[in-house]
C-alpha cells in the first residue's frame, strides 16, 4: 500500500474519536490547523529565513573586506562536512548540510588590515542584518504577512545578538571582536 504518511490519518481519527460532533470538533480541527501552521513556519524558518539571513549577514562582512581590497574572502554557511564549494572571483563560498546552523566570513589581505578597517569589517555584518530588517519592515508596511515579519524579526535578532560581546567555545560574536579592537591597543592601528 502506498501512503505519504500515517500521521495525518492518525490525527484525523483521533480528532473524530475525541471531539465528537459540533463545537468540540471545530475546536479540535482549528487546533490541528494551528499546529500544522506552526510546523510549516518552523520549516520556513529553518530552510529559508535562517540560511538567507545568515548568508546576508556574512555577506556584509565580505563586502566590507572586498571594499578594503581583500585578496580572498571566504564565506562559510552551516555546520558539518562541506558539501558544496562555489568560487566567484575573490569570493569563496562553502555550504554545509546544516545550513541553518550559523556562518562565518574571513578574509586575507597583505598587508594586514588596520584596526579601523577590522572594526568596520566586523561591524558590517550586524549593519547588513539591521538594513535587511529595516527593508523587510518597509515591505511589511505595504504588504504585511507573517513570513515578511519573520524575516524582519530574525534579521533584527541576528544583528542584536551579534553585537552582544560574548564567546561560545571558539567562536566570538562581532560585539566581542569590536570590544577587543576598541580596548586592545596592541592591535595594529
FITIRO-765772 format. One record per residue (C-alpha): residue number from 0; residue in three letters; x, y, z. Coordinates in Angstrom, 1 decimal. Example, Ala and Ser with C-alpha at 12.3 -4.5 7.8 and 13.67 -1.06 7.14 Angstrom:
// FITIRO-765772
<num: 0, residu: ALA, px: 12.3, py: -4.5, pz: 7.8>
<num: 1, residu: SER, px: 13.7, py: -1.1, pz: 7.1>
END
This chain:
// FITIRO-765772
<num: 0, residu: UNK, px: 0.0, py: 0.0, pz: 0.0>
<num: 1, residu: UNK, px: 1.3, py: 3.4, pz: -0.9>
<num: 2, residu: UNK, px: 1.0, py: 6.2, pz: 1.7>
<num: 3, residu: UNK, px: 2.6, py: 9.6, pz: 2.1>
<num: 4, residu: UNK, px: 2.3, py: 9.4, pz: 5.9>
<num: 5, residu: UNK, px: 0.2, py: 7.8, pz: 8.5>
<num: 6, residu: UNK, px: 0.4, py: 10.8, pz: 10.8>
<num: 7, residu: UNK, px: -2.4, py: 12.9, pz: 9.2>
<num: 8, residu: UNK, px: -4.8, py: 9.9, pz: 9.2>
<num: 9, residu: UNK, px: -4.0, py: 9.2, pz: 12.9>
<num: 10, residu: UNK, px: -4.6, py: 12.9, pz: 13.8>
<num: 11, residu: UNK, px: -7.9, py: 12.9, pz: 11.9>
<num: 12, residu: UNK, px: -9.0, py: 9.6, pz: 13.5>
<num: 13, residu: UNK, px: -8.0, py: 10.9, pz: 17.0>
<num: 14, residu: UNK, px: -9.9, py: 14.2, pz: 16.4>
<num: 15, residu: UNK, px: -13.0, py: 12.4, pz: 15.3>
<num: 16, residu: UNK, px: -12.9, py: 10.0, pz: 18.2>
<num: 17, residu: UNK, px: -12.3, py: 12.6, pz: 20.9>
<num: 18, residu: UNK, px: -14.1, py: 15.6, pz: 19.6>
<num: 19, residu: UNK, px: -17.5, py: 14.1, pz: 18.6>
<num: 20, residu: UNK, px: -19.8, py: 16.5, pz: 16.7>
<num: 21, residu: UNK, px: -20.4, py: 20.2, pz: 17.0>
<num: 22, residu: UNK, px: -18.2, py: 22.8, pz: 18.6>
<num: 23, residu: UNK, px: -15.6, py: 20.4, pz: 20.0>
<num: 24, residu: UNK, px: -14.8, py: 19.1, pz: 16.6>
<num: 25, residu: UNK, px: -14.4, py: 22.6, pz: 15.2>
<num: 26, residu: UNK, px: -12.1, py: 23.5, pz: 18.1>
<num: 27, residu: UNK, px: -10.1, py: 20.3, pz: 17.6>
<num: 28, residu: UNK, px: -9.7, py: 20.9, pz: 13.9>
<num: 29, residu: UNK, px: -8.7, py: 24.5, pz: 14.5>
<num: 30, residu: UNK, px: -6.1, py: 23.3, pz: 17.0>
<num: 31, residu: UNK, px: -4.7, py: 20.8, pz: 14.4>
<num: 32, residu: UNK, px: -4.6, py: 23.6, pz: 11.8>
<num: 33, residu: UNK, px: -2.7, py: 25.9, pz: 14.1>
<num: 34, residu: UNK, px: -0.2, py: 23.1, pz: 14.9>
<num: 35, residu: UNK, px: 0.3, py: 22.4, pz: 11.2>
<num: 36, residu: UNK, px: 0.9, py: 26.2, pz: 10.7>
<num: 37, residu: UNK, px: 3.5, py: 26.2, pz: 13.4>
<num: 38, residu: UNK, px: 5.2, py: 23.2, pz: 11.8>
<num: 39, residu: UNK, px: 5.2, py: 25.0, pz: 8.4>
<num: 40, residu: UNK, px: 6.6, py: 28.2, pz: 9.9>
<num: 41, residu: UNK, px: 9.4, py: 26.3, pz: 11.7>
<num: 42, residu: UNK, px: 10.2, py: 24.6, pz: 8.3>
<num: 43, residu: UNK, px: 10.1, py: 28.0, pz: 6.6>
<num: 44, residu: UNK, px: 12.4, py: 29.5, pz: 9.3>
<num: 45, residu: UNK, px: 15.0, py: 26.6, pz: 9.1>
<num: 46, residu: UNK, px: 15.0, py: 26.2, pz: 5.3>
<num: 47, residu: UNK, px: 14.6, py: 29.7, pz: 4.1>
<num: 48, residu: UNK, px: 14.8, py: 32.5, pz: 6.6>
<num: 49, residu: UNK, px: 17.8, py: 31.4, pz: 8.7>
<num: 50, residu: UNK, px: 20.1, py: 30.4, pz: 5.8>
<num: 51, residu: UNK, px: 19.3, py: 33.5, pz: 3.7>
<num: 52, residu: UNK, px: 19.6, py: 35.8, pz: 6.7>
<num: 53, residu: UNK, px: 22.9, py: 34.2, pz: 7.8>
<num: 54, residu: UNK, px: 24.3, py: 34.5, pz: 4.3>
<num: 55, residu: UNK, px: 23.3, py: 38.2, pz: 4.1>
<num: 56, residu: UNK, px: 25.0, py: 38.9, pz: 7.5>
<num: 57, residu: UNK, px: 28.2, py: 37.2, pz: 6.4>
<num: 58, residu: UNK, px: 28.0, py: 38.9, pz: 3.0>
<num: 59, residu: UNK, px: 28.0, py: 42.2, pz: 4.9>
<num: 60, residu: UNK, px: 31.5, py: 41.3, pz: 6.3>
<num: 61, residu: UNK, px: 32.6, py: 40.1, pz: 2.9>
<num: 62, residu: UNK, px: 31.5, py: 43.3, pz: 1.1>
<num: 63, residu: UNK, px: 33.4, py: 45.4, pz: 3.7>
<num: 64, residu: UNK, px: 36.5, py: 43.2, pz: 3.3>
<num: 65, residu: UNK, px: 36.2, py: 43.5, pz: -0.5>
<num: 66, residu: UNK, px: 35.9, py: 47.3, pz: -0.1>
<num: 67, residu: UNK, px: 39.2, py: 47.3, pz: 1.8>
<num: 68, residu: UNK, px: 40.8, py: 45.3, pz: -1.0>
<num: 69, residu: UNK, px: 40.8, py: 41.8, pz: 0.4>
<num: 70, residu: UNK, px: 42.8, py: 39.3, pz: -1.8>
<num: 71, residu: UNK, px: 40.5, py: 36.4, pz: -0.8>
<num: 72, residu: UNK, px: 37.1, py: 36.4, pz: 1.0>
<num: 73, residu: UNK, px: 35.7, py: 33.2, pz: 2.4>
<num: 74, residu: UNK, px: 32.1, py: 32.7, pz: 3.4>
<num: 75, residu: UNK, px: 31.0, py: 29.5, pz: 5.2>
<num: 76, residu: UNK, px: 27.4, py: 28.7, pz: 5.8>
<num: 77, residu: UNK, px: 26.3, py: 25.8, pz: 8.0>
<num: 78, residu: UNK, px: 27.8, py: 23.1, pz: 10.1>
<num: 79, residu: UNK, px: 29.0, py: 19.6, pz: 9.2>
<num: 80, residu: UNK, px: 31.1, py: 18.2, pz: 6.3>
<num: 81, residu: UNK, px: 31.3, py: 20.7, pz: 3.5>
<num: 82, residu: UNK, px: 29.0, py: 19.6, pz: 0.6>
<num: 83, residu: UNK, px: 29.3, py: 22.5, pz: -1.9>
<num: 84, residu: UNK, px: 32.1, py: 24.9, pz: -2.7>
<num: 85, residu: UNK, px: 31.5, py: 27.8, pz: -5.0>
<num: 86, residu: UNK, px: 34.2, py: 30.2, pz: -6.2>
<num: 87, residu: UNK, px: 33.4, py: 33.6, pz: -7.8>
<num: 88, residu: UNK, px: 36.4, py: 35.8, pz: -8.3>
<num: 89, residu: UNK, px: 37.8, py: 36.7, pz: -4.9>
<num: 90, residu: UNK, px: 34.8, py: 35.2, pz: -3.1>
<num: 91, residu: UNK, px: 34.8, py: 31.5, pz: -2.0>
<num: 92, residu: UNK, px: 31.6, py: 30.1, pz: -0.6>
<num: 93, residu: UNK, px: 31.3, py: 26.8, pz: 1.3>
<num: 94, residu: UNK, px: 28.0, py: 25.3, pz: 2.2>
<num: 95, residu: UNK, px: 27.5, py: 22.5, pz: 4.8>
<num: 96, residu: UNK, px: 24.4, py: 20.4, pz: 5.3>
<num: 97, residu: UNK, px: 23.2, py: 22.1, pz: 8.5>
<num: 98, residu: UNK, px: 23.0, py: 25.4, pz: 6.6>
<num: 99, residu: UNK, px: 20.8, py: 27.0, pz: 9.2>
<num: 100, residu: UNK, px: 23.4, py: 26.5, pz: 12.0>
<num: 101, residu: UNK, px: 25.4, py: 29.7, pz: 11.5>
<num: 102, residu: UNK, px: 28.1, py: 31.0, pz: 9.3>
<num: 103, residu: UNK, px: 31.5, py: 32.7, pz: 9.2>
<num: 104, residu: UNK, px: 33.3, py: 35.2, pz: 7.0>
<num: 105, residu: UNK, px: 37.0, py: 35.5, pz: 6.8>
<num: 106, residu: UNK, px: 39.3, py: 37.4, pz: 4.5>
<num: 107, residu: UNK, px: 43.0, py: 37.6, pz: 3.6>
<num: 108, residu: UNK, px: 45.0, py: 40.7, pz: 2.7>
<num: 109, residu: UNK, px: 48.7, py: 41.7, pz: 2.7>
<num: 110, residu: UNK, px: 49.5, py: 44.0, pz: 4.4>
<num: 111, residu: UNK, px: 47.1, py: 43.1, pz: 7.2>
<num: 112, residu: UNK, px: 44.0, py: 45.3, pz: 7.9>
<num: 113, residu: UNK, px: 44.4, py: 48.3, pz: 10.1>
<num: 114, residu: UNK, px: 42.4, py: 48.4, pz: 13.4>
<num: 115, residu: UNK, px: 39.9, py: 50.8, pz: 11.8>
<num: 116, residu: UNK, px: 39.4, py: 48.5, pz: 8.8>
<num: 117, residu: UNK, px: 38.9, py: 45.5, pz: 11.1>
<num: 118, residu: UNK, px: 36.3, py: 47.4, pz: 13.1>
<num: 119, residu: UNK, px: 34.4, py: 48.4, pz: 10.0>
<num: 120, residu: UNK, px: 34.6, py: 44.8, pz: 8.5>
<num: 121, residu: UNK, px: 33.3, py: 43.4, pz: 11.8>
<num: 122, residu: UNK, px: 30.5, py: 45.9, pz: 12.2>
<num: 123, residu: UNK, px: 29.4, py: 45.4, pz: 8.6>
<num: 124, residu: UNK, px: 27.7, py: 42.1, pz: 9.4>
<num: 125, residu: UNK, px: 25.3, py: 43.4, pz: 12.1>
<num: 126, residu: UNK, px: 24.8, py: 46.6, pz: 9.9>
<num: 127, residu: UNK, px: 23.7, py: 44.4, pz: 6.9>
<num: 128, residu: UNK, px: 21.4, py: 42.4, pz: 9.2>
<num: 129, residu: UNK, px: 19.9, py: 45.7, pz: 10.5>
<num: 130, residu: UNK, px: 19.4, py: 47.1, pz: 7.0>
<num: 131, residu: UNK, px: 17.7, py: 43.9, pz: 5.9>
<num: 132, residu: UNK, px: 15.4, py: 44.1, pz: 9.0>
<num: 133, residu: UNK, px: 14.6, py: 47.7, pz: 8.1>
<num: 134, residu: UNK, px: 14.0, py: 46.7, pz: 4.4>
<num: 135, residu: UNK, px: 11.5, py: 44.0, pz: 5.5>
<num: 136, residu: UNK, px: 9.9, py: 46.4, pz: 7.9>
<num: 137, residu: UNK, px: 9.3, py: 48.7, pz: 4.9>
<num: 138, residu: UNK, px: 7.9, py: 45.9, pz: 2.8>
<num: 139, residu: UNK, px: 5.6, py: 44.9, pz: 5.7>
<num: 140, residu: UNK, px: 4.1, py: 48.4, pz: 5.6>
<num: 141, residu: UNK, px: 3.0, py: 47.7, pz: 2.1>
<num: 142, residu: UNK, px: 2.3, py: 44.0, pz: 2.1>
<num: 143, residu: UNK, px: 2.2, py: 42.7, pz: 5.6>
<num: 144, residu: UNK, px: 2.4, py: 38.9, pz: 6.2>
<num: 145, residu: UNK, px: 3.8, py: 36.7, pz: 8.9>
<num: 146, residu: UNK, px: 6.5, py: 35.5, pz: 6.5>
<num: 147, residu: UNK, px: 7.8, py: 39.0, pz: 6.0>
<num: 148, residu: UNK, px: 7.7, py: 39.7, pz: 9.7>
<num: 149, residu: UNK, px: 9.6, py: 36.5, pz: 10.3>
<num: 150, residu: UNK, px: 12.4, py: 37.8, pz: 8.0>
<num: 151, residu: UNK, px: 12.3, py: 41.2, pz: 9.7>
<num: 152, residu: UNK, px: 12.5, py: 39.9, pz: 13.3>
<num: 153, residu: UNK, px: 15.1, py: 37.2, pz: 12.5>
<num: 154, residu: UNK, px: 17.5, py: 39.7, pz: 10.9>
<num: 155, residu: UNK, px: 17.0, py: 42.1, pz: 13.8>
<num: 156, residu: UNK, px: 17.7, py: 39.2, pz: 16.2>
<num: 157, residu: UNK, px: 20.9, py: 38.3, pz: 14.3>
<num: 158, residu: UNK, px: 22.0, py: 42.0, pz: 14.5>
<num: 159, residu: UNK, px: 21.3, py: 42.4, pz: 18.2>
<num: 160, residu: UNK, px: 22.7, py: 39.1, pz: 19.3>
<num: 161, residu: UNK, px: 25.9, py: 39.5, pz: 17.3>
<num: 162, residu: UNK, px: 26.5, py: 42.9, pz: 18.9>
<num: 163, residu: UNK, px: 26.4, py: 41.4, pz: 22.5>
<num: 164, residu: UNK, px: 30.1, py: 40.7, pz: 23.4>
<num: 165, residu: UNK, px: 30.5, py: 37.0, pz: 24.3>
<num: 166, residu: UNK, px: 32.4, py: 33.9, pz: 23.3>
<num: 167, residu: UNK, px: 30.9, py: 30.5, pz: 22.7>
<num: 168, residu: UNK, px: 33.5, py: 27.8, pz: 22.6>
<num: 169, residu: UNK, px: 36.0, py: 29.0, pz: 20.0>
<num: 170, residu: UNK, px: 33.6, py: 31.4, pz: 18.3>
<num: 171, residu: UNK, px: 33.3, py: 35.1, pz: 19.2>
<num: 172, residu: UNK, px: 30.4, py: 37.4, pz: 18.4>
<num: 173, residu: UNK, px: 31.0, py: 40.5, pz: 16.4>
<num: 174, residu: UNK, px: 30.4, py: 42.5, pz: 19.5>
<num: 175, residu: UNK, px: 33.2, py: 40.8, pz: 21.4>
<num: 176, residu: UNK, px: 35.6, py: 41.3, pz: 18.4>
<num: 177, residu: UNK, px: 34.6, py: 45.0, pz: 18.3>
<num: 178, residu: UNK, px: 35.1, py: 45.4, pz: 22.0>
<num: 179, residu: UNK, px: 38.5, py: 43.8, pz: 21.8>
<num: 180, residu: UNK, px: 39.5, py: 46.0, pz: 18.9>
<num: 181, residu: UNK, px: 38.4, py: 49.1, pz: 20.9>
<num: 182, residu: UNK, px: 40.1, py: 48.1, pz: 24.1>
<num: 183, residu: UNK, px: 43.3, py: 46.4, pz: 22.9>
<num: 184, residu: UNK, px: 46.0, py: 49.0, pz: 22.0>
<num: 185, residu: UNK, px: 48.3, py: 46.1, pz: 20.9>
<num: 186, residu: UNK, px: 46.3, py: 45.6, pz: 17.7>
<num: 187, residu: UNK, px: 47.8, py: 47.3, pz: 14.7>
<num: 188, residu: UNK, px: 46.2, py: 50.8, pz: 14.2>
END
